[in-house]
Amino acid sequence: MPYRPRARALALGLLASLALPAAPAPAAAPRFVFGRSPSVFQNDPDVVATRLGLWLDASYVDNDRESGSVDLNHVNLLVDTRWRSFQGFLEVEYENEVDRYGAEEEEEFEIEQAYLRFGPRDGASLRLGRFNTPAGIWMPVHWSILMETIEKPPHAARELLPEQQVGAELAGRLFPGLLRELAGQLDYAVYAGASGDAIGQEDVEGFTVGADLRLLLDERWLLGTSVYRQKNDEVDDRSELNLMLYGEAKLPAALTFRTEYLHQRRERPRGKPWDRTLDVVYGALRWDFARWFYANYRVSFGGDDGPDERTTDQLVNTFTLGIEPHPAVRLKLEYSLHEFSGGGRQDFDFWGTSVGVRF
């Protein structure tokens, strides 16, 4: 019959097409997603996700020694890009901090953080670049808008530790079997780097090294310790070994307790007769007594460097009322008393208000 050759040819063609490998599909173009919320990172890990952030704060501060001032204190712009196991982070800051409560007066533009991170798993990640010093509770964050008070705790106000490191960090999160039963986690960080004015690491010179270990249980209890070694470029290039103990506890009745203790063992300057070891500690209690309101009390005590380079003791009582009408807005009203013993330094009171906004 005449149709059989045609049917046979069609059948052979079909078998040949099945036997040949299929042509590869064209590679999909990479997808890019942008947003202002951390939820931008909940997309497919193959998507290049970028978060853009901006926050600023302004304040009126005064004390009984100087006239008050109104200032725009911080404007921070951040770009956070993640793709699979990689992260690139950049934070640029304008800072204008006035000397009203014992901290150094500063006004400058700077790169606050700039690093690359590779973290294929929770147990280990590698970070390279400039990043916040991973020591204690305040230092790894230290964004004013996220903190309860206008005034910094003593170790941060006097920059006993540098705010940033320039180098490399190995960090991770561990979940041992025992901690699984306790709903806990163990975080660690080991870091080292170089310092010097040429790379934007002021007041510190040479090699730096440190480690931080913290235990979090049931998302209510935090206990940690940090060690850090640096060489102080401001005072005869002396070596400083720092040991920090810290903790936080979420208590009944909407109370949160926080404490940090720093022991700094300083190399004695040549020809100087006095010991340069320094200890500072604070304890803070926060009460979230209403939907938008919290009250915070902090008492801090410890050595303070006087004008003659001798240490005197300083006691600071800080009272803060915080108002958060929106998750991105925080208003703080604060009053504190600074008392010195020895060294001939004058006591003073501080008061101020601060408004911070995140975009």
C-alpha positions as CSV (number, residue, x, y, z in Angstrom):
1,M,0.0,0.0,0.0
2,P,1.4,3.5,-0.8
3,Y,1.1,4.9,2.7
4,R,3.4,2.3,4.3
5,P,6.8,3.8,3.2
6,R,5.6,7.1,4.6
7,A,4.5,5.7,7.9
8,R,7.8,3.7,8.2
9,A,9.8,6.9,7.5
10,L,7.9,8.8,10.2
11,A,8.4,6.0,12.7
12,L,12.2,5.9,12.0
13,G,12.4,9.7,12.4
14,L,10.6,9.6,15.8
15,L,13.0,6.9,17.1
16,A,16.0,8.9,16.0
17,S,14.8,12.0,17.7
18,L,14.3,10.0,21.0
19,A,17.8,8.6,20.7
20,L,19.6,11.9,20.2
21,P,20.3,14.0,23.4
22,A,18.1,17.0,23.9
23,A,19.6,20.5,23.2
24,P,20.6,22.2,26.5
25,A,18.2,24.8,27.7
26,P,19.6,28.4,27.6
27,A,21.1,29.4,31.0
28,A,18.7,31.6,33.0
29,A,19.8,35.1,33.6
30,P,20.6,36.0,37.2
31,R,17.8,37.6,39.1
32,F,18.3,40.7,41.2
33,V,16.0,41.8,44.1
34,F,16.2,45.1,46.0
35,G,14.4,46.1,49.2
36,R,14.6,48.0,52.5
37,S,13.5,45.1,54.8
38,P,15.5,42.1,55.9
39,S,12.7,40.0,54.3
40,V,14.4,40.7,51.0
41,F,16.8,37.8,51.9
42,Q,14.0,35.3,52.1
43,N,14.0,34.8,48.3
44,D,15.6,31.9,46.4
45,P,19.3,31.7,47.4
46,D,20.2,31.8,43.7
47,V,18.8,35.3,43.6
48,V,21.1,38.2,44.2
49,A,19.3,40.1,47.0
50,T,20.3,43.6,48.1
51,R,19.1,45.5,51.1
52,L,19.4,49.3,51.2
53,G,19.2,50.9,54.6
54,L,19.5,54.4,56.1
55,W,19.2,55.6,59.7
56,L,19.9,58.9,61.4
57,D,19.6,60.5,64.8
58,A,19.7,64.0,66.2
59,S,19.8,65.3,69.7
60,Y,19.7,68.2,72.1
61,V,22.3,67.6,74.9
62,D,23.4,69.8,77.8
63,N,25.2,69.7,81.2
64,D,25.9,72.1,84.0
65,R,29.4,72.9,82.7
66,E,28.7,74.0,79.1
67,S,25.9,75.5,77.1
68,G,23.6,73.1,75.3
69,S,23.6,72.2,71.6
70,V,21.3,70.7,68.9
71,D,23.1,68.4,66.5
72,L,22.6,65.9,63.7
73,N,24.7,63.2,65.3
74,H,24.7,60.3,62.8
75,V,23.6,59.5,59.3
76,N,24.4,55.9,58.3
77,L,23.8,54.4,54.8
78,L,24.2,50.7,54.3
79,V,24.2,48.3,51.4
80,D,24.0,44.6,52.1
81,T,24.1,42.2,49.2
82,R,23.8,38.4,49.5
83,W,24.0,35.5,47.0
84,R,24.1,31.9,48.0
85,S,26.9,31.7,50.7
86,F,28.4,35.1,49.9
87,Q,27.7,38.5,51.5
88,G,29.1,41.9,50.7
89,F,28.4,44.7,53.3
90,L,29.2,48.4,53.1
91,E,28.2,51.1,55.7
92,V,29.1,54.8,55.3
93,E,28.7,57.2,58.2
94,Y,28.6,60.8,59.0
95,E,29.3,61.3,62.7
96,N,29.1,64.4,64.8
97,E,29.4,63.6,68.5
98,V,29.8,66.5,70.9
99,D,31.7,66.4,74.2
100,R,28.9,66.6,76.7
101,Y,29.3,63.4,78.8
102,G,32.9,62.5,78.7
103,A,33.3,61.1,75.2
104,E,35.7,62.6,72.7
105,E,34.2,65.2,70.3
106,E,34.2,64.0,66.7
107,E,32.9,65.2,63.3
108,E,33.8,63.2,60.3
109,F,32.7,61.1,57.3
110,E,34.1,57.5,57.3
111,I,33.6,54.0,56.1
112,E,32.1,52.4,59.2
113,Q,32.2,48.8,57.8
114,A,33.2,47.2,54.5
115,Y,33.6,43.5,54.3
116,L,33.1,40.3,52.4
117,R,31.8,37.2,54.1
118,F,31.7,33.6,53.0
119,G,29.5,31.4,55.1
120,P,28.5,28.0,53.6
121,R,27.1,26.8,56.9
122,D,26.1,28.0,60.4
123,G,29.1,26.3,61.9
124,A,31.7,28.5,60.2
125,S,32.0,31.7,58.2
126,L,34.9,33.8,57.1
127,R,34.8,37.6,57.0
128,L,37.4,39.8,55.5
129,G,37.6,43.6,55.7
130,R,36.6,46.3,58.2
131,F,33.9,45.2,60.7
132,N,32.6,46.0,64.2
133,T,34.7,44.6,67.0
134,P,33.0,41.3,68.1
135,A,33.4,41.9,71.9
136,G,30.6,42.0,74.4
137,I,27.0,43.3,73.8
138,W,27.4,46.9,72.9
139,M,30.5,46.8,70.6
140,P,29.2,44.5,67.8
141,V,26.2,46.8,67.2
142,H,26.8,50.2,68.8
143,W,24.2,51.9,66.5
144,S,22.8,54.7,68.6
145,I,19.3,54.1,67.3
146,L,19.3,50.5,68.5
147,M,20.6,51.3,72.0
148,E,18.5,52.1,75.1
149,T,20.4,55.2,76.1
150,I,21.9,58.4,74.7
151,E,25.1,58.1,76.7
152,K,27.4,55.1,75.9
153,P,28.6,52.7,78.6
154,P,32.0,53.6,80.0
155,H,34.1,51.2,77.9
156,A,32.5,52.5,74.7
157,A,32.3,56.2,75.6
158,R,36.1,56.3,76.3
159,E,36.9,53.9,73.4
160,L,38.9,51.5,75.6
161,L,38.4,49.1,72.7
162,P,38.3,50.2,69.1
163,E,34.9,50.2,67.5
164,Q,36.2,48.4,64.3
165,Q,38.7,45.8,63.3
166,V,40.5,45.6,59.9
167,G,41.4,42.0,59.2
168,A,39.8,38.6,59.2
169,E,37.3,36.8,61.4
170,L,36.3,33.2,61.7
171,A,32.9,32.9,63.3
172,G,30.0,30.4,63.6
173,R,27.2,29.0,65.6
174,L,27.2,25.6,67.2
175,F,24.3,23.5,68.4
176,P,25.7,20.7,70.6
177,G,23.2,17.9,71.6
178,L,22.9,19.2,75.2
179,L,22.0,22.7,73.9
180,R,19.4,21.3,71.6
181,E,17.5,20.1,74.7
182,L,17.9,23.5,76.3
183,A,16.9,25.4,73.2
184,G,20.4,27.0,73.2
185,Q,23.2,28.0,70.9
186,L,26.9,28.7,71.3
187,D,28.4,31.5,69.1
188,Y,32.1,32.0,68.6
189,A,34.3,34.5,66.8
190,V,38.1,34.5,66.4
191,Y,39.7,37.5,64.6
192,A,43.0,39.2,63.9
193,G,44.1,42.1,61.9
194,A,46.4,45.1,61.4
195,S,46.0,48.6,62.6
196,G,47.2,52.1,62.0
197,D,46.0,55.5,60.8
198,A,46.8,54.7,57.2
199,I,44.0,52.1,57.1
200,G,41.5,54.1,59.2
201,Q,42.2,52.4,62.5
202,E,43.1,55.3,64.8
203,D,44.7,55.1,68.3
204,V,45.8,51.5,67.7
205,E,49.0,50.4,66.1
206,G,50.3,47.0,64.9
207,F,48.8,43.6,65.2
208,T,45.5,43.0,66.9
209,V,43.9,39.7,67.9
210,G,40.8,38.7,69.8
211,A,38.1,36.1,70.5
212,D,34.5,36.1,71.7
213,L,32.4,33.2,73.0
214,R,28.7,33.6,74.0
215,L,26.1,31.1,75.1
216,L,22.3,31.8,74.6
217,L,19.8,29.7,76.3
218,D,16.1,29.6,75.6
219,E,16.4,33.1,74.0
220,R,16.3,34.5,77.6
221,W,19.7,34.0,79.1
222,L,23.0,35.2,77.6
223,L,26.4,34.7,79.0
224,G,29.7,35.6,77.2
225,T,33.3,36.4,77.5
226,S,35.8,38.2,75.2
227,V,39.6,38.6,75.1
228,Y,41.4,41.2,73.0
229,R,45.0,42.4,72.6
230,Q,46.0,45.7,71.1
231,K,48.8,48.2,71.1
232,N,47.7,51.8,72.1
233,D,49.1,54.3,69.7
234,E,48.0,57.2,71.9
235,V,50.0,56.3,75.0
236,D,53.6,55.3,74.2
237,D,52.5,52.3,72.0
238,R,51.8,50.4,75.2
239,S,50.3,46.9,75.0
240,E,46.8,46.3,76.4
241,L,45.3,43.0,77.2
242,N,41.5,43.1,77.7
243,L,39.2,40.6,79.3
244,M,35.4,41.1,79.1
245,L,32.6,39.3,80.9
246,Y,29.0,40.0,80.0
247,G,25.5,38.8,80.3
248,E,21.8,39.5,79.8
249,A,18.6,38.0,81.3
250,K,15.0,38.5,80.3
251,L,13.1,38.5,83.6
252,P,9.4,38.4,84.6
253,A,7.3,41.6,84.5
254,A,8.8,42.8,81.2
255,L,12.2,43.4,82.8
256,T,15.6,42.9,81.1
257,F,18.9,43.0,82.9
258,R,22.3,43.6,81.2
259,T,25.8,43.9,82.4
260,E,29.4,44.2,81.0
261,Y,32.6,44.1,82.9
262,L,36.0,45.0,81.3
263,H,39.4,44.4,82.8
264,Q,42.2,46.1,80.9
265,R,45.8,45.2,81.8
266,R,48.0,47.9,80.5
267,E,51.7,47.8,80.0
268,R,53.3,50.3,82.4
269,P,54.8,53.3,80.6
270,R,58.6,53.6,80.9
271,G,59.7,55.7,83.9
272,K,56.2,55.9,85.3
273,P,55.6,54.7,88.9
274,W,51.9,53.9,88.8
275,D,50.0,50.8,87.7
276,R,47.9,51.3,84.6
277,T,45.4,48.5,85.1
278,L,41.8,49.6,84.5
279,D,38.4,48.1,85.5
280,V,35.0,49.3,84.4
281,V,31.6,47.7,84.9
282,Y,28.0,48.6,84.4
283,G,24.6,47.1,85.2
284,A,21.4,48.1,83.4
285,L,17.7,47.3,84.0
286,R,15.1,48.0,81.4
287,W,11.4,47.9,82.0
288,D,9.0,47.8,79.1
289,F,6.0,49.1,81.1
290,A,3.7,50.0,78.2
291,R,3.3,49.3,74.5
292,W,5.4,52.2,73.3
293,F,7.3,53.0,76.4
294,Y,10.3,51.7,78.3
295,A,12.3,53.0,81.3
296,N,16.0,52.2,81.7
297,Y,18.4,52.6,84.6
298,R,22.1,52.1,84.3
299,V,24.8,52.4,86.9
300,S,28.4,52.3,85.9
301,F,31.6,52.5,87.9
302,G,35.3,52.2,87.1
303,G,38.6,53.9,86.4
304,D,38.8,56.9,84.1
305,D,41.9,58.5,82.6
306,G,42.4,62.0,83.9
307,P,44.2,64.9,82.2
308,D,47.5,63.9,83.9
309,E,47.2,60.3,82.6
310,R,46.5,59.0,86.1
311,T,43.3,57.0,86.6
312,T,40.4,58.2,88.8
313,D,37.2,56.5,89.7
314,Q,34.0,57.6,88.1
315,L,30.4,56.7,89.1
316,V,27.6,57.4,86.6
317,N,23.8,57.0,87.3
318,T,21.8,57.2,84.1
319,F,18.0,57.4,83.8
320,T,16.3,57.1,80.4
321,L,12.7,57.2,79.2
322,G,12.3,55.6,75.7
323,I,9.3,56.1,73.4
324,E,8.9,53.9,70.3
325,P,5.7,55.0,68.5
326,H,6.8,53.0,65.4
327,P,9.4,50.2,65.0
328,A,11.5,52.6,62.9
329,V,11.3,55.6,65.3
330,R,12.8,56.0,68.8
331,L,12.7,59.0,71.1
332,K,14.9,59.1,74.2
333,L,14.8,61.4,77.2
334,E,17.8,61.1,79.6
335,Y,19.3,62.5,82.7
336,S,22.6,61.3,84.3
337,L,24.9,62.2,87.2
338,H,28.7,61.9,86.9
339,E,30.7,61.8,90.1
340,F,34.5,61.6,90.3
341,S,36.7,60.6,93.2
342,G,40.3,61.7,93.2
343,G,42.2,63.6,90.5
344,G,40.5,66.9,91.1
345,R,37.9,66.4,88.4
346,Q,34.6,68.2,88.7
347,D,31.3,66.4,89.0
348,F,28.6,67.2,86.5
349,D,25.0,66.4,85.5
350,F,24.0,65.6,81.9
351,W,20.5,65.8,80.3
352,G,19.3,65.5,76.7
353,T,16.8,64.2,74.2
354,S,17.4,62.2,71.1
355,V,15.3,61.2,68.1
356,G,16.3,58.4,65.8
357,V,14.7,57.2,62.5
358,R,15.3,54.2,60.3
359,F,14.3,54.2,56.7
